[in-house]
Amino acid sequence: MAEEKNKVVEIIETCMVVPDKETPKHRLWLSNLDLFNHKDHAPTFYLYKPNGNPNDFFSVETLKKALGKALVTFYPLAGRLSLDEDGRLEVDCNAEGALFSVASAHCTVEGFGDFRPSPAVRQLLVPSVTEAERSSILMLFQLTFFQCGGVSLGCALHHSLIDGLTALHFINAWSDIARGADIKVSPFIDHTVLRARSPPTVRFNHMELTCDELYSNGISHEDLDQACQTTIITISKDQLNTLKHGFNGERDLSTFKAVAVHLWRTACKARGLADEQDTRLFVIADARARLQPPLPAGYLGNAVVRVSANLQVGELVSKPFELGVAKIEETTNMVDDEYLRSFVDLLEKVKCDKKLLMDSRGIKRTDFYVVSWLTLPIYEADFGWGKPWFMGRASMRCIGHAYLKRTSGDSSGGVTVTLAFETGNMPRFKEIFYSDLDSHV
């Protein structure tokens, strides 16, 4: 793998960037939602178009200096994952820094090929985390210069402390500093606001934690690459309006719910599932504003839970579109302060053991998983040379998984879907996806 990387992308420099001032030294307690999350690095990358001046485009020194300043305010992210005396994961805030690499690509951005999630994109544009000494580093970055003048910023951010909103909070603050601006929102670092109650009080079923039948057996990354195909699908403004409002303008659905139900229905049809089979749609609910009181602005940690809506296939694909929307609403409306506290308390009672096992499994082939980036500031990372024209995941975690985001630089209001699906069913998925759009779902 390293040999192949050297043929296309050559690493020129690798160093640790540490906070440029003294920072607090202590152990940061992690909440059950932190421990509940995946125990790996989330790989994403940004692409920037050249500005026509190759001598003044993405200064490595500017990025390093800004990173050092950002790590003063976000100092836990310069620490290392560690274990306390009871074997519980925590962060050692030791200021050892973030890994920063500079690379040169022996091709143009166009020559690189498709930027859909793939083993090649993950390997070439995002820092490697396979080495044991890198496994506890919370943030790793790779700045890659293409022959055409374009630039990629690859990010590997550890999920044990960083969810999507936290990641964007940091990267956008880093880019603000690089431009000479102030950090808009300072991070809130104390995770004890999400401590379990004493005694833990579980008032909900929480099937996503307790039901083994929701999850398939584990699949290795090698098998996943063979069994899974990824693609990027675009939905135009007109197509989106058809989903949200119908031809007669009778609907008034949110973009997420409309697209999520369309994807869910399409997946069931493409897989040829029987009407009597059960199917689930997994979605993410952000706890920040749902808790009472809400989490402080800039909360630096994991604050999301995964929940699922359930229907029989025949109900989902044959009955009115709004039935699927109603199930999503029913599911997400359930996630209030008491539900979230119950969720955290259940994790306390089982000490996360069961979920740690489940996290290595994919979802069942009757189910689908949609993550929304529609309202996240994914295109705001302007380091002084303009905003990115593309941002996305470098690899996908499981089959039947999709990310929704606004189309970059598209003022027309389109949506982009990044999808991982079974290789054998992908052609049928694409065909049904667009034919149902055209025929009014």
C-alpha positions as CSV (number, residue, x, y, z in Angstrom):
1,M,0.0,0.0,0.0
2,A,2.8,2.4,0.9
3,E,4.5,1.6,-2.4
4,E,1.4,2.4,-4.4
5,K,1.1,5.8,-2.5
6,N,4.7,6.7,-3.4
7,K,3.9,6.3,-7.1
8,V,1.0,8.8,-7.1
9,V,1.5,10.9,-4.0
10,E,4.9,11.6,-2.4
11,I,5.1,12.6,1.3
12,I,7.5,15.5,1.5
13,E,7.4,16.4,5.1
14,T,5.8,15.1,8.3
15,C,5.9,16.9,11.7
16,M,4.0,17.4,14.9
17,V,2.4,20.9,15.3
18,V,2.0,21.7,19.0
19,P,0.2,24.5,20.7
20,D,2.2,27.7,20.4
21,K,1.6,28.6,24.1
22,E,1.4,26.8,27.4
23,T,-1.8,24.9,27.8
24,P,-3.5,23.2,30.8
25,K,-2.2,19.7,31.6
26,H,-4.8,17.3,32.9
27,R,-6.8,14.2,32.1
28,L,-10.1,14.9,30.3
29,W,-13.0,12.7,31.3
30,L,-15.0,11.4,28.3
31,S,-18.8,11.0,28.5
32,N,-20.7,7.8,27.6
33,L,-21.6,9.4,24.2
34,D,-17.8,9.7,23.5
35,L,-17.2,6.1,24.5
36,F,-20.3,5.0,22.5
37,N,-18.9,6.4,19.3
38,H,-16.6,4.7,16.8
39,K,-13.1,4.0,18.0
40,D,-11.4,5.1,14.9
41,H,-10.5,8.2,12.8
42,A,-13.1,9.7,10.5
43,P,-11.4,10.4,7.1
44,T,-12.6,13.5,5.2
45,F,-11.0,15.8,2.7
46,Y,-11.3,19.3,1.2
47,L,-10.4,20.3,-2.4
48,Y,-9.4,23.8,-3.4
49,K,-9.1,25.2,-6.9
50,P,-5.9,27.0,-7.8
51,N,-6.0,30.8,-7.6
52,G,-3.7,31.4,-10.6
53,N,-0.7,32.3,-8.5
54,P,1.2,29.1,-7.6
55,N,3.7,31.0,-5.6
56,D,1.1,32.3,-3.3
57,F,-1.4,29.5,-2.7
58,F,-1.7,27.5,0.5
59,S,1.4,28.5,2.4
60,V,2.5,25.6,4.5
61,E,4.0,27.9,7.2
62,T,0.8,29.9,7.4
63,L,-1.3,26.7,8.0
64,K,1.2,25.4,10.6
65,K,1.3,28.7,12.6
66,A,-2.5,28.9,12.5
67,L,-2.8,25.3,13.6
68,G,-0.5,26.0,16.6
69,K,-2.6,28.9,17.6
70,A,-5.9,27.0,17.2
71,L,-4.5,24.2,19.4
72,V,-4.1,26.6,22.3
73,T,-7.8,27.3,22.5
74,F,-8.8,23.7,21.5
75,Y,-6.0,22.2,23.6
76,P,-7.6,18.8,24.3
77,L,-7.3,18.0,20.5
78,A,-3.5,18.3,20.9
79,G,-3.6,15.5,23.5
80,R,-3.5,11.7,23.3
81,L,-6.1,9.0,24.0
82,S,-5.2,7.1,27.1
83,L,-6.8,4.8,29.7
84,D,-7.5,5.7,33.3
85,E,-6.8,3.3,36.2
86,D,-10.1,1.5,35.6
87,G,-9.4,1.0,31.9
88,R,-11.8,3.8,30.8
89,L,-10.9,5.8,27.8
90,E,-9.9,9.5,28.5
91,V,-7.7,12.2,26.9
92,D,-4.3,13.0,28.3
93,C,-4.1,16.8,27.6
94,N,-0.3,16.7,27.2
95,A,0.1,19.1,24.2
96,E,1.9,16.6,22.1
97,G,0.2,18.1,19.1
98,A,-1.4,17.2,15.8
99,L,0.3,15.4,12.9
100,F,0.8,17.5,9.8
101,S,2.1,16.2,6.5
102,V,2.9,17.9,3.2
103,A,2.6,15.8,0.0
104,S,3.0,16.2,-3.7
105,A,0.7,14.5,-6.2
106,H,2.2,13.4,-9.5
107,C,-1.0,14.2,-11.3
108,T,-3.6,17.0,-11.8
109,V,-6.9,17.0,-9.9
110,E,-8.6,15.9,-13.1
111,G,-6.1,13.2,-13.6
112,F,-6.6,11.8,-10.1
113,G,-10.0,10.6,-11.1
114,D,-13.2,10.2,-9.2
115,F,-13.3,11.7,-5.7
116,R,-16.1,9.4,-4.5
117,P,-15.1,7.6,-1.3
118,S,-12.7,4.7,-2.1
119,P,-9.6,2.9,-0.7
120,A,-7.5,5.0,-3.1
121,V,-8.8,8.4,-1.9
122,R,-8.4,7.3,1.7
123,Q,-4.9,6.0,1.2
124,L,-3.6,8.8,-1.0
125,L,-5.1,12.0,0.4
126,V,-5.7,11.3,4.1
127,P,-2.9,10.6,6.6
128,S,-2.3,7.0,7.4
129,V,-3.4,5.9,10.9
130,T,-2.3,2.2,10.6
131,E,0.9,2.8,12.5
132,A,0.5,1.9,16.2
133,E,2.2,5.2,17.3
134,R,-0.5,7.2,15.5
135,S,-3.5,5.4,16.9
136,S,-3.9,7.6,19.9
137,I,-3.3,10.9,18.0
138,L,-6.6,12.8,17.8
139,M,-6.0,14.8,14.7
140,L,-3.9,14.1,11.6
141,F,-3.7,16.3,8.5
142,Q,-2.2,16.0,5.0
143,L,-1.8,19.0,2.6
144,T,-1.4,17.6,-0.9
145,F,-0.3,19.8,-3.8
146,F,-1.5,18.7,-7.3
147,Q,0.4,19.5,-10.5
148,C,-2.4,21.7,-11.8
149,G,-2.1,24.0,-8.7
150,G,-5.1,22.5,-6.9
151,V,-4.8,21.5,-3.2
152,S,-6.3,18.9,-1.0
153,L,-6.5,19.0,2.8
154,G,-7.0,15.5,4.1
155,C,-8.2,15.1,7.7
156,A,-8.3,12.0,10.1
157,L,-10.1,13.0,13.2
158,H,-10.7,10.6,16.1
159,H,-14.3,9.9,16.8
160,S,-13.7,9.3,20.5
161,L,-13.7,13.1,21.0
162,I,-14.9,14.5,17.8
163,D,-18.3,14.3,16.1
164,G,-19.1,16.1,12.8
165,L,-20.0,19.4,14.4
166,T,-16.9,19.4,16.6
167,A,-14.7,18.6,13.6
168,L,-16.1,21.5,11.6
169,H,-15.9,23.8,14.6
170,F,-12.2,23.2,14.9
171,I,-11.3,23.3,11.2
172,N,-13.3,26.4,10.5
173,A,-11.7,28.1,13.6
174,W,-8.3,27.1,12.2
175,S,-9.1,28.6,8.8
176,D,-10.4,31.8,10.5
177,I,-7.0,32.2,12.4
178,A,-5.1,31.6,9.1
179,R,-7.0,34.5,7.6
180,G,-6.2,36.7,10.6
181,A,-9.8,36.5,12.0
182,D,-10.8,35.7,15.6
183,I,-12.4,32.4,16.6
184,K,-16.1,32.9,16.5
185,V,-17.1,30.5,19.2
186,S,-14.7,29.2,21.9
187,P,-14.9,25.5,22.7
188,F,-16.6,24.2,25.8
189,I,-14.5,21.4,27.2
190,D,-16.2,20.0,30.3
191,H,-17.8,16.7,29.4
192,T,-19.4,16.1,32.8
193,V,-22.5,18.0,31.6
194,L,-23.3,14.6,30.0
195,R,-22.5,12.5,33.0
196,A,-25.0,9.7,33.8
197,R,-27.5,10.1,36.6
198,S,-27.1,8.4,39.9
199,P,-28.6,6.0,40.0
200,P,-28.9,5.4,36.2
201,T,-32.6,5.5,35.2
202,V,-33.6,3.9,31.9
203,R,-37.1,4.7,30.7
204,F,-36.9,3.8,27.0
205,N,-36.3,0.7,25.0
206,H,-33.3,2.0,23.1
207,M,-33.3,-0.9,20.5
208,E,-30.2,0.6,18.8
209,L,-28.2,-0.5,21.9
210,T,-30.0,-3.6,23.0
211,C,-31.2,-5.5,19.9
212,D,-28.5,-7.6,18.2
213,E,-30.9,-8.4,15.4
214,L,-30.6,-4.8,14.1
215,Y,-27.1,-5.4,13.1
216,S,-25.4,-7.8,10.6
217,N,-22.3,-9.8,11.3
218,G,-19.1,-7.8,11.0
219,I,-17.4,-7.4,7.6
220,S,-13.7,-6.7,7.2
221,H,-12.5,-3.6,5.3
222,E,-11.1,-5.8,2.5
223,D,-14.5,-7.6,2.1
224,L,-16.3,-4.3,2.3
225,D,-14.3,-2.9,-0.6
226,Q,-15.2,-5.9,-2.7
227,A,-18.9,-6.1,-1.8
228,C,-19.5,-2.4,-1.8
229,Q,-19.6,0.2,-4.5
230,T,-19.7,4.0,-3.8
231,T,-21.1,6.7,-6.0
232,I,-22.1,10.4,-5.8
233,I,-25.6,11.2,-7.0
234,T,-26.9,14.7,-7.6
235,I,-30.5,16.0,-7.2
236,S,-31.4,19.2,-9.0
237,K,-33.5,21.9,-7.4
238,D,-36.5,20.9,-9.6
239,Q,-36.2,17.3,-8.6
240,L,-35.9,18.3,-5.0
241,N,-39.0,20.4,-5.2
242,T,-40.9,17.5,-6.6
243,L,-39.9,15.4,-3.6
244,K,-40.7,18.2,-1.1
245,H,-43.9,19.6,-2.6
246,G,-45.2,17.2,-5.2
247,F,-46.4,18.2,-8.7
248,N,-49.5,19.9,-7.1
249,G,-47.5,21.6,-4.3
250,E,-49.4,19.7,-1.7
251,R,-46.4,18.7,0.4
252,D,-44.2,20.9,2.5
253,L,-41.4,18.5,3.6
254,S,-37.9,19.3,4.8
255,T,-35.1,18.5,2.4
256,F,-33.7,15.9,4.7
257,K,-36.9,14.0,5.3
258,A,-37.9,14.1,1.6
259,V,-34.5,12.8,0.3
260,A,-34.1,10.3,3.2
261,V,-37.5,8.6,2.4
262,H,-36.7,8.5,-1.3
263,L,-33.4,6.9,-0.6
264,W,-35.0,4.4,1.8
265,R,-37.7,3.4,-0.7
266,T,-35.2,3.1,-3.5
267,A,-32.9,0.8,-1.5
268,C,-35.8,-1.5,-0.7
269,K,-36.8,-1.7,-4.3
270,A,-33.3,-2.1,-5.6
271,R,-32.7,-5.0,-3.2
272,G,-36.0,-6.7,-4.2
273,L,-37.2,-7.0,-0.6
274,A,-40.5,-8.8,0.0
275,D,-43.4,-6.7,1.2
276,E,-43.7,-8.5,4.5
277,Q,-40.0,-7.8,5.5
278,D,-39.2,-5.2,8.1
279,T,-36.9,-2.4,7.2
280,R,-35.3,0.3,9.3
281,L,-34.0,3.8,8.5
282,F,-31.2,4.8,10.8
283,V,-30.7,8.6,11.3
284,I,-28.6,10.8,13.6
285,A,-30.1,13.1,16.2
286,D,-28.0,15.9,17.6
287,A,-28.4,16.2,21.4
288,R,-27.1,19.7,21.7
289,A,-30.3,21.6,21.6
290,R,-32.6,18.7,22.7
291,L,-31.1,18.6,26.2
292,Q,-32.5,20.8,29.0
293,P,-30.7,22.9,29.5
294,P,-29.1,22.8,26.1
295,L,-25.4,22.0,25.9
296,P,-23.2,25.1,26.0
297,A,-22.2,26.6,22.6
298,G,-19.1,25.1,21.2
299,Y,-19.4,21.8,23.2
300,L,-16.2,20.0,22.3
301,G,-17.2,16.3,22.1
302,N,-19.7,13.8,20.8
303,A,-23.3,14.9,21.2
304,V,-25.2,12.7,18.7
305,V,-27.2,9.5,19.0
306,R,-28.3,7.1,16.3
307,V,-32.0,6.2,16.2
308,S,-34.2,4.2,13.7
309,A,-37.6,4.3,12.1
310,N,-39.2,1.0,11.3
311,L,-41.8,0.0,8.7
312,Q,-42.7,-3.1,6.6
313,V,-41.4,-2.8,3.1
314,G,-44.8,-3.0,1.5
315,E,-46.0,-0.1,3.6
316,L,-43.0,2.0,2.8
317,V,-42.9,1.5,-1.0
318,S,-46.7,1.2,-1.8
319,K,-48.4,3.6,0.6
320,P,-48.2,7.4,0.3
321,F,-44.7,9.0,0.5
322,E,-45.8,10.8,3.6
323,L,-45.9,7.6,5.7
324,G,-42.2,7.3,5.6
325,V,-41.8,11.0,6.5
326,A,-44.2,10.5,9.5
327,K,-42.1,7.6,10.8
328,I,-39.0,9.7,10.7
329,E,-40.7,12.5,12.5
330,E,-42.1,10.1,15.1
331,T,-38.6,8.8,15.7
332,T,-36.7,12.1,15.9
333,N,-39.5,13.8,17.9
334,M,-39.0,11.1,20.6
335,V,-35.4,12.3,21.2
336,D,-35.9,14.8,23.9
337,D,-34.0,15.5,27.2
338,E,-35.4,12.5,29.0
339,Y,-34.7,10.1,26.1
340,L,-31.1,11.3,25.9
341,R,-30.6,11.0,29.6
342,S,-32.0,7.5,29.5
343,F,-29.7,6.7,26.6
344,V,-26.7,7.9,28.6
345,D,-27.8,6.0,31.7
346,L,-28.3,2.7,29.8
347,L,-24.7,3.1,28.5
348,E,-23.6,3.5,32.1
349,K,-25.4,0.4,33.2
350,V,-23.9,-1.8,30.5
351,K,-20.6,0.1,30.7
352,C,-20.8,0.4,26.8
353,D,-19.6,-3.2,26.5
354,K,-22.4,-4.4,24.2
355,K,-22.3,-1.3,22.0
356,L,-18.5,-1.5,21.6
357,L,-19.1,-4.9,20.0
358,M,-22.0,-3.6,17.9
359,D,-19.9,-0.7,16.6
360,S,-17.8,-3.2,14.6
361,R,-20.9,-4.5,12.7
362,G,-22.7,-3.2,9.7
363,I,-26.4,-2.7,9.5
364,K,-28.6,-5.4,8.0
365,R,-29.2,-5.6,4.3
366,T,-32.8,-4.7,4.8
367,D,-31.9,-1.4,6.4
368,F,-30.5,2.0,5.3
369,Y,-28.5,4.7,7.1
370,V,-28.7,8.4,6.2
371,V,-26.5,11.1,7.7
372,S,-27.4,14.7,7.0
373,W,-24.7,17.4,6.4
374,L,-27.3,19.7,4.9
375,T,-27.1,22.3,7.6
376,L,-23.5,21.9,8.6
377,P,-20.9,24.6,7.5
378,I,-18.8,22.1,5.4
379,Y,-17.7,24.7,2.8
380,E,-16.6,27.4,5.2
381,A,-12.9,26.4,5.6
382,D,-11.3,29.4,3.9
383,F,-7.7,29.6,4.9
384,G,-7.1,32.7,2.9
385,W,-7.3,31.3,-0.6
386,G,-11.0,30.8,-1.0
387,K,-13.5,28.3,0.1
388,P,-13.3,24.6,-0.9
389,W,-15.1,23.5,-4.1
390,F,-15.6,20.0,-2.7
391,M,-15.7,18.4,0.8
392,G,-16.5,14.8,1.5
393,R,-15.7,11.5,3.2
394,A,-12.6,9.7,1.9
395,S,-14.1,6.2,2.7
396,M,-17.4,4.8,3.9
397,R,-18.0,2.6,6.9
398,C,-20.7,0.2,5.8
399,I,-23.0,-0.9,3.0
400,G,-26.4,0.9,2.8
401,H,-25.0,4.2,4.1
402,A,-25.5,7.7,2.6
403,Y,-24.4,11.3,3.4
404,L,-26.5,14.2,2.2
405,K,-25.0,17.7,1.6
406,R,-25.7,20.8,-0.3
407,T,-24.0,20.9,-3.7
408,S,-20.8,23.0,-3.4
409,G,-20.9,26.4,-5.1
410,D,-24.4,25.6,-6.5
411,S,-26.7,28.5,-5.9
412,S,-29.6,26.5,-7.6
413,G,-30.3,24.6,-4.4
414,G,-29.3,21.1,-5.4
415,V,-28.4,18.3,-3.1
416,T,-25.6,15.7,-3.4
417,V,-25.8,12.2,-2.1
418,T,-22.7,10.2,-1.3
419,L,-23.7,6.5,-1.3
420,A,-22.3,3.1,-0.4
421,F,-24.4,0.2,-1.6
422,E,-24.1,-3.4,-2.7
423,T,-22.1,-3.7,-5.9
424,G,-24.6,-6.0,-7.6
425,N,-27.5,-3.7,-6.7
426,M,-26.0,-0.3,-7.4
427,P,-27.0,-0.1,-11.1
428,R,-30.6,-0.9,-10.2
429,F,-30.5,1.6,-7.4
430,K,-29.5,4.4,-9.7
431,E,-32.1,3.5,-12.3
432,I,-34.9,3.4,-9.7
433,F,-33.7,6.5,-7.9
434,Y,-34.0,8.7,-11.0
435,S,-37.0,7.0,-12.6
436,D,-39.1,7.4,-9.4
437,L,-38.0,11.1,-9.3
438,D,-39.2,11.6,-12.9
439,S,-42.5,9.8,-12.3
440,H,-43.4,11.6,-9.1
441,V,-42.5,9.2,-6.3
